[in-house]
Amino acid sequence: KVESFSTGSLKLDIALGIGGYPKGRIIEIYGPESSGKTTLALHAAAEVQAEGGTVAYVDAENAMDVEYARNLGVKVDDLLLSQPDTGEQGLSIAEELIKSGAVDLIVIDSVAALTPKAEIDGAIGDTTVGLQARMMSSALRKLSGAILKMGTTVIFINQLREKIGVMFGNPETTPGGRALKFYSTVRLDV
């Protein structure tokens, strides 16, 4: 039986079939802007803290609203908050926290904001095709085993993008390549 913790929503806990988010797994919450992705992640953080767990929040978007988090039940004084300068830095922070075994939940907000250093250092308009996807693929290969071994749950918040030139099928996609789709145990489209 897979251990779980509540999402903060009884209906979602039931829909997931195991009573909430699985522990020691990768979760992706994705959707359009203002669809409630961060709210779902903050509810998860509050639930983990209520059980006595430790939560880290990697705020790659630099948009964490501390008052909003507090209103949702997050103990912000106990929250390990990081605002990395680059995607590599954010993923390295997550890696160290996972390997330490001291954190029960890590929220990464968001994959789209995990900008590779080479892109930040380059000029506006420089071609950086696939950089973020390669960075995510490399990181997830390294992290997935440690996540399972240490029992840390990692929630990646992701955005939707439009594929250019799609005539048939769904033109929506998520940034960061295919690795996150592959490694995620649960993917929530909100």
C-alpha positions in Angstrom: 0.0 0.0 0.0 1.3 3.4 -1.0 1.3 5.9 1.9 -0.4 9.3 1.2 -1.2 12.6 2.7 -4.3 14.7 2.1 -4.6 17.2 -0.7 -6.7 19.4 1.5 -9.8 18.4 -0.6 -11.9 15.4 0.3 -13.2 15.0 -3.3 -9.6 15.1 -4.7 -8.4 12.7 -2.1 -11.1 10.3 -3.1 -10.5 10.9 -6.9 -6.8 10.0 -6.5 -7.9 6.6 -5.1 -5.3 6.4 -2.2 -6.6 9.2 0.1 -4.4 12.0 -1.3 -1.0 12.5 -2.8 1.4 9.5 -2.7 4.4 10.0 -0.4 7.9 9.7 -1.9 6.7 10.4 -5.5 6.7 13.2 -8.1 3.5 15.1 -8.7 2.8 17.5 -11.5 0.1 20.1 -11.1 -0.4 22.0 -14.4 -3.0 24.3 -16.0 -3.5 27.8 -17.3 -2.7 30.9 -15.3 -4.9 31.6 -12.2 -6.4 28.1 -12.3 -5.5 27.2 -8.7 -2.2 25.3 -9.1 -0.3 27.2 -6.4 -3.4 27.0 -4.1 -3.5 23.2 -4.4 0.3 23.1 -3.6 -0.1 25.3 -0.6 -3.0 23.2 0.7 -0.7 20.2 0.4 2.0 22.1 2.3 -0.5 22.9 5.1 -1.6 19.3 5.3 2.0 18.0 5.6 2.8 20.6 8.2 -0.3 19.6 10.2 1.0 16.1 10.3 4.3 17.4 11.8 6.2 17.3 8.5 8.7 19.7 7.0 8.0 21.6 3.8 10.3 23.4 1.4 9.1 25.8 -1.2 11.3 26.6 -4.2 9.8 29.8 -5.5 11.4 30.1 -9.0 8.7 32.6 -10.0 9.6 34.9 -7.0 5.9 35.3 -6.5 5.2 33.7 -3.1 2.4 35.5 -1.3 3.2 34.8 2.3 -0.1 36.2 3.6 -2.1 34.0 1.2 -0.1 31.0 2.2 -0.8 31.8 5.9 -4.5 32.1 5.2 -4.5 28.7 3.7 -3.1 27.2 6.8 0.6 27.1 5.9 2.9 27.8 8.9 5.1 30.2 7.0 7.6 30.7 9.8 8.3 26.9 9.5 8.4 26.9 5.7 11.8 26.5 4.1 11.6 29.2 1.3 14.1 29.5 -1.5 14.1 31.9 -4.4 16.8 30.6 -6.8 18.5 32.7 -9.5 18.6 29.9 -12.1 16.9 26.7 -12.9 20.0 24.7 -12.1 20.3 26.4 -8.7 16.6 25.6 -7.9 17.0 21.9 -8.8 20.3 21.7 -6.9 18.5 23.0 -3.8 15.8 20.4 -4.2 18.4 17.7 -4.7 20.2 18.6 -1.5 17.0 18.8 0.5 15.9 15.4 -0.8 19.2 13.7 0.0 19.2 15.2 3.5 16.1 13.3 4.3 14.9 16.2 6.5 12.1 17.4 4.2 8.8 15.6 3.6 7.5 17.8 0.8 9.1 20.1 -1.7 7.0 22.4 -3.9 8.7 23.8 -7.0 6.8 26.8 -8.4 7.1 26.6 -11.4 8.8 24.5 -14.0 8.3 27.3 -16.6 10.3 29.7 -14.3 13.2 27.3 -13.9 15.3 29.2 -16.4 18.7 27.6 -17.3 21.7 29.7 -16.5 22.8 29.8 -20.2 19.5 31.4 -21.1 19.8 34.0 -18.4 23.4 34.8 -19.4 22.5 35.0 -23.1 21.1 37.9 -25.0 17.4 38.4 -25.5 16.4 36.5 -28.7 19.3 34.0 -28.5 18.3 30.5 -29.5 18.1 28.2 -26.5 16.0 25.4 -27.9 15.8 22.4 -25.6 18.0 23.8 -22.8 15.2 23.6 -20.2 14.1 20.2 -21.3 17.7 18.8 -21.1 18.1 20.4 -17.7 14.8 18.9 -16.4 15.6 15.4 -17.9 19.0 15.4 -16.3 17.7 16.5 -12.9 14.8 14.1 -12.8 17.1 11.1 -13.7 19.2 12.1 -10.6 16.3 12.9 -8.3 13.8 10.1 -9.0 15.7 7.4 -7.1 16.5 9.7 -4.1 12.9 10.8 -3.9 11.6 7.2 -3.6 14.4 6.2 -1.2 14.0 9.2 1.1 10.2 9.3 0.9 10.1 13.0 -0.1 7.2 14.1 -2.2 8.0 16.7 -4.8 5.2 18.8 -6.4 6.1 20.5 -9.6 3.8 23.3 -10.6 3.7 23.8 -14.3 2.0 26.1 -16.8 0.4 25.5 -20.2 1.8 26.7 -23.5 0.5 26.6 -27.0 2.3 24.5 -29.6 2.7 26.6 -32.7 1.2 25.3 -36.0 -0.9 22.5 -34.5 -3.9 21.9 -36.8 -5.2 18.7 -35.3 -5.2 17.5 -31.8 -4.5 19.4 -28.6 -2.2 22.4 -29.1 -1.5 22.7 -25.4 1.7 21.5 -23.9 3.7 21.9 -20.7 7.2 23.4 -20.6 10.2 21.4 -19.5 10.1 18.6 -22.1 8.8 15.1 -21.6 10.8 13.9 -18.6 8.4 15.3 -16.0 5.5 13.6 -17.7 7.4 10.3 -17.6 8.6 10.5 -14.0 5.3 11.9 -12.4 3.2 9.4 -10.5 0.3 11.9 -10.5 -0.4 14.6 -13.1 -3.3 17.0 -12.2 -4.7 19.1 -15.0 -6.5 22.0 -13.3 
